[in-house]
Amino acid sequence: MARPRTPILSRAGICAAALEIIDADGLPALSMRKLASALGVQVASLYSHVKTKDDLLEEIGNEIMAEVDVSGFSTGDWRQGVATWARSYRAALRAHPNMVPVLATGPGRRETALQRADAVHGGLVGAGWPPRHATLIGASTKYLVLGAAMTSFGKGFADDVQIYVDRYPHLDQAHRLRANAEEIDRDAFELALTAFLDGLESLYINGEFLAKGHQSCAVEDSHRSW
């Protein structure tokens, strides 16, 4: 049989091509016309597989969130669960930083993200955290991960020593940061994550609130389901 002149499309192939455009040129660069051109088809051909551009972005978001590991919560060790989740979440976002604005809006109706959220909340509650605190831990972890994924501390500095040497005496080594940005970003994230987890352990262990000033939270938790 002769090969078809029009490439055979699949939803997975369309998503992959769209993500390549986003990774290379950013979200604003993605259009259905540009995507069709990249795939060698007419724009109309895309709409038999995806309804809209937003539908396409939701599907790409699902695929990225599928890389996030929440299996650690199944062991009953909430600390390990949060740590594994946070690290894999950061890795997934850093692999596709231009998709962060889409994923930062929350799970919405995105199936894969909702599955992860359900596993996180269920794992925390199952480990003894009250539902309200489980919600707050989930939100706090997301803030930490998104902040780490959306920016780079080290890359925010220039590598020209003359910018700093005369006017900013406490930044006399700042010109070295850019070259070591990956290490700085990784270690800074690990420091923040460890401090966060240590702080949580100081608040709640084996069902008992240990820190002063948190009795009111315990009372609130007894009356709230979130």
C-alpha positions in Angstrom: 0.0 0.0 0.0 1.2 3.5 -0.8 2.1 5.6 2.2 -0.5 8.3 3.1 0.5 11.8 2.1 -0.9 13.3 5.3 0.9 12.2 8.5 -1.1 9.9 10.8 -2.0 11.9 13.9 -2.5 10.8 17.4 -3.4 12.7 20.6 -0.1 11.6 22.1 1.9 12.8 19.1 0.1 16.1 19.0 0.9 16.7 22.7 4.5 15.8 22.2 4.9 18.2 19.3 3.1 21.0 21.3 5.3 20.5 24.3 8.4 20.7 22.1 7.2 24.2 20.9 6.5 25.3 24.5 9.8 24.0 25.8 11.7 25.8 23.0 9.8 29.1 22.7 7.4 29.4 25.6 3.6 29.2 26.0 2.8 32.3 23.9 4.6 30.7 20.9 2.1 27.8 20.8 -0.7 28.2 18.3 -2.8 25.6 16.5 -1.5 26.9 13.2 2.1 26.6 14.3 1.5 23.2 15.7 -0.2 22.0 12.5 2.8 23.3 10.5 5.2 21.4 12.7 3.2 18.2 12.2 2.8 18.7 8.5 -1.0 18.8 8.5 -3.8 21.2 8.1 -5.2 23.0 11.3 -8.5 21.3 10.8 -6.9 17.9 11.2 -5.9 18.7 14.8 -9.5 19.3 15.9 -10.5 15.7 15.4 -8.1 14.9 18.2 -8.2 18.0 20.5 -11.1 20.3 21.0 -9.2 23.5 21.8 -5.8 24.8 22.7 -6.8 24.8 26.3 -7.8 21.1 26.0 -4.4 20.4 24.6 -2.6 22.2 27.5 -4.7 20.3 30.0 -3.6 17.0 28.4 0.1 18.1 28.4 -0.3 19.0 32.1 -1.7 15.6 32.8 1.4 14.0 31.2 3.8 16.1 33.1 2.0 15.4 36.4 2.2 11.7 35.7 5.9 12.0 36.4 5.2 13.2 40.0 5.8 10.3 42.5 3.4 10.0 45.4 4.1 6.4 46.1 6.0 7.3 49.3 2.7 8.0 51.1 1.7 4.3 50.8 4.2 3.4 53.4 2.6 5.4 56.2 5.8 7.6 56.5 4.4 11.0 55.9 7.8 12.7 56.0 9.2 10.4 53.3 6.0 10.8 51.3 6.2 14.6 51.3 10.0 14.5 50.5 9.6 12.1 47.5 6.5 14.0 46.3 8.3 17.4 46.5 11.5 16.3 44.8 9.7 14.6 41.9 7.3 17.5 41.6 10.2 19.9 41.3 12.0 17.7 38.8 8.8 17.5 36.6 8.4 21.2 36.6 12.0 22.0 36.0 12.0 19.7 33.0 9.3 21.9 31.5 9.5 25.3 33.1 7.4 27.1 30.5 4.5 24.9 31.5 4.6 26.1 35.1 2.0 28.9 34.7 -0.5 26.3 33.5 0.3 23.8 36.3 0.4 26.5 39.0 -3.3 27.2 38.6 -4.1 24.0 40.5 -5.5 20.6 39.5 -8.9 21.9 38.4 -10.4 18.9 36.6 -7.0 17.6 35.5 -7.3 13.8 36.3 -3.7 13.0 37.0 -3.2 16.1 39.2 -6.4 15.2 41.2 -5.1 11.6 41.6 -1.8 13.0 43.1 -3.7 15.4 45.3 -5.9 12.6 46.6 -2.9 10.4 47.3 -1.1 13.2 49.2 -4.1 14.2 51.3 -5.1 10.6 52.0 -1.5 9.7 52.9 -1.2 12.6 55.4 -4.6 12.0 57.0 -3.8 8.3 57.2 -0.5 9.1 59.0 -2.4 11.0 61.7 -2.5 14.6 60.4 -5.9 16.3 60.9 -7.6 17.0 57.5 -7.1 20.8 57.8 -3.4 20.4 58.5 -3.1 17.9 55.6 -4.6 20.6 53.3 -2.2 23.2 54.6 0.8 20.9 54.3 -0.2 20.2 50.7 -0.5 23.8 49.9 2.8 24.8 51.6 4.7 22.1 49.7 3.2 23.4 46.5 4.4 26.9 47.3 7.9 25.6 48.0 8.0 23.6 44.8 6.6 26.3 42.5 9.0 28.9 43.8 11.9 26.6 43.2 10.7 25.7 39.7 9.9 29.2 38.5 13.1 31.0 39.3 16.9 30.4 39.7 18.7 32.3 42.5 22.2 31.9 41.0 21.2 32.8 37.4 19.8 36.0 38.7 23.3 37.5 39.0 25.8 38.6 36.3 29.2 37.1 35.9 30.9 40.4 35.7 32.8 41.1 38.9 33.0 44.8 38.3 29.2 45.1 38.8 29.6 44.2 42.5 33.2 44.8 43.6 33.0 48.6 44.3 29.4 49.3 45.2 28.3 46.1 47.0 31.0 44.9 49.3 28.9 42.0 50.7 28.4 40.7 47.2 32.0 40.5 46.2 31.6 36.8 45.2 28.2 37.2 43.5 29.8 37.0 40.1 30.6 33.3 40.8 26.9 32.4 41.5 25.8 32.1 37.9 28.3 29.4 37.1 27.2 27.4 40.0 23.5 28.0 39.7 22.4 24.4 39.3 24.2 23.4 42.5 22.9 26.4 44.4 19.3 25.9 43.3 19.4 22.2 44.2 21.0 22.6 47.6 18.8 25.6 48.5 15.7 23.6 47.7 16.9 20.7 49.8 17.7 23.1 52.7 14.2 24.6 52.5 12.6 21.2 52.2 14.5 19.8 55.2 13.7 22.9 57.3 10.0 22.6 56.4 9.8 18.9 57.3 11.7 19.4 60.5 9.3 22.2 61.4 6.3 20.0 60.8 7.8 17.3 63.0 8.1 19.8 65.8 4.4 20.6 65.5 2.8 17.2 65.3 4.1 13.8 66.3 2.0 10.7 66.9 -1.2 12.7 67.1 0.0 15.2 69.6 0.6 18.9 69.0 3.9 19.8 70.7 4.5 23.4 69.8 3.1 26.2 72.0 0.3 28.3 70.5 -1.1 25.4 68.4 -3.8 24.3 70.7 -6.3 26.5 68.9 -5.4 24.8 65.6 -6.1 21.4 67.2 -9.5 22.7 68.3 -10.2 24.1 64.9 -9.2 20.8 63.3 -11.8 18.9 65.3 -14.5 21.0 63.7 -13.2 21.1 60.1 -13.1 18.5 57.4 -10.6 20.2 55.2 
